[in-house]
Amino acid sequence: MLTGLIITIISCLYLILRSNLAIKKNLMMEGAVVVDRKNKDIIPLYRYEFSERLKETFSAATAENRALMRAWSENTQDANQDNTVTDRFLNKGPSKRLLNEMVEYFVIKKLSLHLNSYFINNELINSSEITSLERKDIPSVLLDNRILDLLSRPMEDRDVFADQNDRNTPGKVVFYYGKNGVIFDHFEITLPKKTRFSRGADNTLIIKTPRFSLVIDIIITGMNKSLPRDFEKHYLKRSFLETQSYKVRLKINTEFSLASLFTGRGWEYYKWIDSFIEALYESFEFDDFIEKIDWDGAITTKILSDNQSRAAKSADETEITITQESEEE
């Protein structure tokens, strides 16, 4: 009997390792950043959550720290040996670093909101098995992100909030919009106990739990992103020559411990991983946004409507002359 059980276990392990079933999951998602060619301002795409939040973050950070705006917009072009000018924006240097930090902040914010929502009022969760981390609790390497550090810094330590009269209102302020779009964002994230949240040597975000590890890699190459035909004209109300679009990718790697596959209890503390990745995909993946707004259907309707308008206008402008022959007496 024992021999049969051992054979069964070995067979299951072989099948799992051979098929990579449930141990490793990899996903690549691609977003778009649209920038004004002239002033390098980020252009938000309505209903595209990543773009809207990125613009909000960019405006808040650069309004409070003008040095970030200078770093973003300076030295964006290089001259080649043949004196042709190459756009170096987001290829390397300060602008690339700042975009990486803004995207990372978006991911961390998405994760914290998702986890806090998952664990709060969840009757399956024992509060003694989870922990909440605030700004003072997270590793200093995460605060190397200037955006996270700036926006989560206490309001009383920031000059931009010096004239706010309601800072002493009862209760904890978790989010606040100030003048000129500046933001206070109280950082808090709820995690299962024995979870480590850190940054890898390759600048990845790492969440390691007793059941699995989640690694998020932000990839910014400066490569152009192709938008659908006439998207700028009809959706952004801008000329194609006024904008420049760039690719941003998120590489998500999850790896479950082998022991976790034989553990049936306690998964209620870790089931958030699939719903988080799905929520991140829906908010970040550009193609998903294009499908959600039914761009193909919308542009087809626009073309048909324009054709009908032109046809109606042409008919209205057609000159019709009616003559009446005189009767012979």
C-alpha positions as CSV (number, residue, x, y, z in Angstrom):
1,M,0.0,0.0,0.0
2,L,2.8,2.4,0.9
3,T,4.6,1.5,-2.3
4,G,1.5,2.3,-4.3
5,L,1.1,5.7,-2.6
6,I,4.8,6.6,-3.3
7,I,4.4,5.6,-6.9
8,T,1.2,7.7,-7.2
9,I,2.9,10.8,-5.6
10,I,6.0,10.4,-7.9
11,S,3.7,10.1,-11.0
12,C,1.8,13.3,-10.0
13,L,5.1,15.1,-9.4
14,Y,6.3,14.0,-12.8
15,L,3.2,15.2,-14.6
16,I,3.2,18.5,-12.8
17,L,6.9,19.2,-13.6
18,R,6.6,18.0,-17.2
19,S,3.6,20.2,-17.9
20,N,4.6,23.1,-15.6
21,L,1.0,22.9,-14.5
22,A,0.2,25.5,-11.8
23,I,3.8,26.0,-10.8
24,K,4.8,28.8,-13.1
25,K,2.7,31.3,-14.9
26,N,4.1,34.0,-17.1
27,L,2.3,36.9,-18.7
28,M,3.4,39.9,-20.8
29,M,1.1,42.9,-21.1
30,E,1.7,46.0,-23.1
31,G,0.5,49.5,-22.4
32,A,0.8,52.8,-24.3
33,V,2.1,56.3,-23.2
34,V,1.1,59.1,-25.5
35,V,3.1,62.3,-25.3
36,D,2.8,65.8,-26.8
37,R,5.7,66.1,-29.2
38,K,6.2,69.8,-28.4
39,N,6.1,70.1,-24.7
40,K,6.5,66.4,-23.7
41,D,3.3,66.5,-21.6
42,I,1.6,63.2,-21.1
43,I,-1.8,63.1,-23.0
44,P,-4.4,61.1,-21.1
45,L,-6.6,58.7,-23.0
46,Y,-10.2,58.8,-21.6
47,R,-11.4,55.5,-20.2
48,Y,-7.9,54.0,-20.3
49,E,-7.1,53.7,-16.6
50,F,-3.4,53.4,-16.9
51,S,-3.2,56.5,-19.1
52,E,-5.5,58.6,-16.9
53,R,-3.7,57.6,-13.7
54,L,-0.3,58.2,-15.3
55,K,-1.3,61.7,-16.3
56,E,-2.6,62.4,-12.8
57,T,0.6,61.2,-11.2
58,F,2.8,63.1,-13.7
59,S,0.9,66.4,-13.1
60,A,1.0,66.0,-9.3
61,A,4.7,65.2,-9.1
62,T,5.9,67.8,-11.6
63,A,3.7,70.5,-10.0
64,E,5.3,69.9,-6.6
65,N,8.8,69.2,-7.8
66,R,9.8,71.3,-10.9
67,A,13.2,69.4,-11.1
68,L,11.3,66.3,-12.1
69,M,9.7,68.2,-15.1
70,R,13.1,69.5,-16.2
71,A,14.6,66.0,-16.0
72,W,11.6,64.7,-18.0
73,S,11.9,67.2,-20.9
74,E,15.6,68.0,-21.2
75,N,18.1,66.3,-23.4
76,T,15.6,64.4,-25.5
77,Q,17.4,64.6,-28.8
78,D,20.9,63.6,-29.9
79,A,22.7,64.4,-33.2
80,N,24.2,61.5,-35.1
81,Q,27.5,61.7,-36.9
82,D,25.7,62.6,-40.1
83,N,24.0,65.5,-38.3
84,T,20.6,63.9,-38.4
85,V,18.6,64.3,-35.2
86,T,17.4,61.2,-33.4
87,D,14.7,61.3,-30.8
88,R,16.2,59.9,-27.6
89,F,13.1,60.6,-25.4
90,L,12.5,57.6,-23.1
91,N,15.4,55.6,-24.6
92,K,17.7,56.3,-21.7
93,G,18.4,58.9,-19.0
94,P,16.2,60.9,-16.7
95,S,13.0,60.7,-18.7
96,K,13.2,56.9,-18.8
97,R,13.9,56.6,-15.1
98,L,11.0,58.9,-14.2
99,L,8.5,57.0,-16.4
100,N,9.7,53.7,-14.8
101,E,9.0,55.2,-11.4
102,M,5.5,56.4,-12.4
103,V,4.6,53.0,-13.9
104,E,5.9,51.3,-10.8
105,Y,3.9,53.6,-8.6
106,F,0.8,52.8,-10.7
107,V,1.4,49.0,-10.1
108,I,2.0,49.4,-6.4
109,K,-1.0,51.6,-6.0
110,K,-3.1,49.0,-7.9
111,L,-1.8,46.2,-5.8
112,S,-2.4,48.0,-2.5
113,L,-6.0,49.0,-3.4
114,H,-6.8,45.4,-4.6
115,L,-5.3,43.8,-1.5
116,N,-7.0,46.1,0.9
117,S,-10.3,45.5,-0.8
118,Y,-9.8,41.8,-0.8
119,F,-9.0,41.4,2.8
120,I,-11.4,44.0,4.3
121,N,-14.8,42.6,5.2
122,N,-13.8,39.1,4.0
123,E,-15.4,36.8,6.5
124,L,-13.0,34.0,5.6
125,I,-10.0,36.0,6.8
126,N,-8.7,35.9,10.3
127,S,-7.3,39.3,11.1
128,S,-4.5,37.8,13.1
129,E,-3.1,36.2,9.9
130,I,-2.7,39.4,8.0
131,T,-0.7,42.5,8.5
132,S,-0.9,46.1,7.2
133,L,2.3,47.9,6.1
134,E,2.5,51.7,5.9
135,R,5.1,54.0,4.6
136,K,7.3,53.6,7.7
137,D,7.1,49.8,7.4
138,I,8.1,49.2,3.8
139,P,11.8,48.6,2.9
140,S,13.8,51.7,2.1
141,V,14.5,50.3,-1.4
142,L,10.9,50.9,-2.3
143,L,11.2,54.5,-1.3
144,D,14.0,54.9,-3.9
145,N,11.0,55.4,-6.1
146,R,10.8,59.2,-6.0
147,I,7.1,59.3,-7.0
148,L,6.1,56.9,-4.2
149,D,8.3,58.8,-1.7
150,L,7.0,62.2,-2.8
151,L,3.2,61.5,-2.9
152,S,3.1,59.4,0.3
153,R,5.2,61.9,2.4
154,P,3.1,63.3,5.3
155,M,1.2,66.5,4.5
156,E,2.7,68.4,7.4
157,D,6.2,67.8,5.8
158,R,5.2,69.3,2.4
159,D,5.1,73.0,1.6
160,V,2.3,72.6,-1.0
161,F,-0.1,71.7,1.8
162,A,1.0,74.4,4.2
163,D,-2.1,76.5,3.7
164,Q,-4.7,73.7,3.9
165,N,-7.2,74.5,6.6
166,D,-8.7,71.1,7.1
167,R,-5.6,69.1,7.8
168,N,-6.7,68.7,11.4
169,T,-10.1,67.2,10.7
170,P,-11.0,64.1,12.6
171,G,-10.0,60.7,11.1
172,K,-7.1,59.7,9.0
173,V,-6.7,61.3,5.6
174,V,-5.9,58.5,3.1
175,F,-6.0,60.6,-0.1
176,Y,-6.1,64.3,-0.8
177,Y,-6.0,66.5,-3.9
178,G,-4.4,69.9,-3.2
179,K,-4.0,73.0,-5.3
180,N,-2.5,72.6,-8.8
181,G,-3.3,68.9,-8.8
182,V,-0.8,68.0,-6.1
183,I,-1.6,64.7,-4.2
184,F,-1.2,63.2,-0.8
185,D,-1.6,59.4,-0.9
186,H,-1.4,57.6,2.4
187,F,0.4,54.4,1.5
188,E,-1.0,51.2,3.1
189,I,-0.9,47.7,1.9
190,T,-2.4,44.6,3.5
191,L,-0.6,41.3,3.1
192,P,-0.7,37.8,4.6
193,K,1.8,37.4,7.4
194,K,5.3,36.1,6.5
195,T,5.0,38.0,3.1
196,R,8.0,40.0,2.0
197,F,7.7,42.9,-0.4
198,S,11.0,44.0,-1.9
199,R,12.9,45.1,-5.0
200,G,15.1,42.7,-6.9
201,A,18.7,43.5,-8.0
202,D,17.3,44.0,-11.5
203,N,14.9,46.6,-10.3
204,T,11.9,44.2,-10.3
205,L,9.1,44.3,-7.7
206,I,9.0,41.0,-5.7
207,I,6.2,39.8,-3.5
208,K,7.2,36.5,-1.8
209,T,4.6,34.6,0.2
210,P,4.7,31.1,1.8
211,R,2.7,29.8,-1.2
212,F,4.1,31.7,-4.2
213,S,6.4,34.4,-5.4
214,L,5.2,37.2,-7.7
215,V,7.8,39.2,-9.8
216,I,6.8,42.3,-11.8
217,D,9.3,43.6,-14.3
218,I,8.7,47.0,-15.9
219,I,10.2,47.2,-19.4
220,I,10.7,50.6,-21.1
221,T,12.7,50.6,-24.3
222,G,11.7,53.8,-25.9
223,M,10.1,51.9,-28.8
224,N,7.3,53.6,-30.6
225,K,3.7,52.2,-30.1
226,S,1.4,52.0,-33.1
227,L,-2.0,53.4,-32.4
228,P,-5.1,52.5,-34.5
229,R,-5.6,54.4,-37.7
230,D,-7.1,57.9,-37.1
231,F,-7.1,57.4,-33.3
232,E,-5.3,60.7,-32.7
233,K,-7.6,62.6,-35.0
234,H,-11.0,61.3,-33.6
235,Y,-10.2,60.2,-30.1
236,L,-7.6,62.7,-29.0
237,K,-8.7,65.5,-31.3
238,R,-5.1,66.1,-32.3
239,S,-3.0,65.8,-35.4
240,F,-0.9,62.7,-35.9
241,L,2.2,64.9,-36.1
242,E,1.4,66.5,-32.7
243,T,1.8,63.3,-30.7
244,Q,4.3,60.5,-30.1
245,S,3.3,57.1,-28.6
246,Y,5.6,54.7,-26.7
247,K,5.4,51.1,-25.6
248,V,5.5,50.1,-21.9
249,R,5.5,46.5,-20.9
250,L,4.8,44.6,-17.7
251,K,6.3,41.1,-17.4
252,I,4.5,39.2,-14.7
253,N,6.0,35.9,-13.4
254,T,4.4,33.8,-10.7
255,E,5.9,30.7,-9.3
256,F,4.1,28.5,-6.8
257,S,6.0,26.4,-4.3
258,L,5.7,22.7,-5.0
259,A,4.5,22.0,-1.4
260,S,1.6,24.5,-2.0
261,L,0.1,22.2,-4.6
262,F,-0.6,19.6,-1.9
263,T,-2.0,22.1,0.6
264,G,-5.7,22.5,0.6
265,R,-6.2,24.8,3.5
266,G,-5.4,28.5,3.9
267,W,-5.7,29.4,0.2
268,E,-8.2,32.2,1.1
269,Y,-5.2,34.3,2.0
270,Y,-3.7,33.9,-1.4
271,K,-6.5,33.7,-3.9
272,W,-6.1,37.4,-4.6
273,I,-3.3,36.8,-7.0
274,D,-5.4,35.8,-10.0
275,S,-7.9,38.6,-9.6
276,F,-5.1,41.1,-9.1
277,I,-3.4,40.1,-12.3
278,E,-6.7,40.2,-14.2
279,A,-7.4,43.7,-12.8
280,L,-3.9,44.9,-13.7
281,Y,-4.3,43.5,-17.2
282,E,-7.7,45.2,-17.7
283,S,-6.4,48.6,-16.5
284,F,-3.0,48.4,-18.3
285,E,-3.3,46.4,-21.6
286,F,-3.8,48.8,-24.4
287,D,-5.4,46.3,-26.8
288,D,-7.9,45.5,-24.1
289,F,-8.8,49.2,-23.8
290,I,-9.2,49.4,-27.6
291,E,-11.5,46.4,-27.5
292,K,-13.5,47.8,-24.6
293,I,-14.3,51.0,-26.4
294,D,-15.0,49.0,-29.6
295,W,-12.8,51.3,-31.6
296,D,-13.2,49.2,-34.8
297,G,-17.0,49.6,-34.6
298,A,-16.8,53.3,-33.6
299,I,-14.5,54.2,-36.5
300,T,-16.7,52.3,-39.0
301,T,-19.7,54.1,-37.7
302,K,-17.8,57.4,-38.1
303,I,-16.8,56.6,-41.7
304,L,-20.4,55.7,-42.6
305,S,-21.8,58.8,-41.0
306,D,-19.3,61.0,-42.8
307,N,-20.1,59.4,-46.1
308,Q,-23.8,60.0,-45.6
309,S,-23.1,63.6,-44.6
310,R,-21.0,64.2,-47.7
311,A,-23.7,62.5,-49.9
312,A,-26.4,64.7,-48.3
313,K,-24.4,67.8,-48.7
314,S,-23.6,67.0,-52.3
315,A,-27.3,66.5,-53.0
316,D,-28.2,69.8,-51.4
317,E,-25.6,71.7,-53.4
318,T,-26.8,70.2,-56.8
319,E,-28.3,73.0,-58.8
320,I,-31.6,72.2,-60.2
321,T,-33.0,74.5,-63.0
322,I,-36.6,74.3,-64.1
323,T,-37.7,76.2,-67.2
324,Q,-41.1,76.7,-68.6
325,E,-41.7,76.9,-72.3
326,S,-43.9,79.8,-73.4
327,E,-47.1,78.8,-75.1
328,E,-47.6,79.8,-78.7
329,E,-50.5,82.1,-79.3
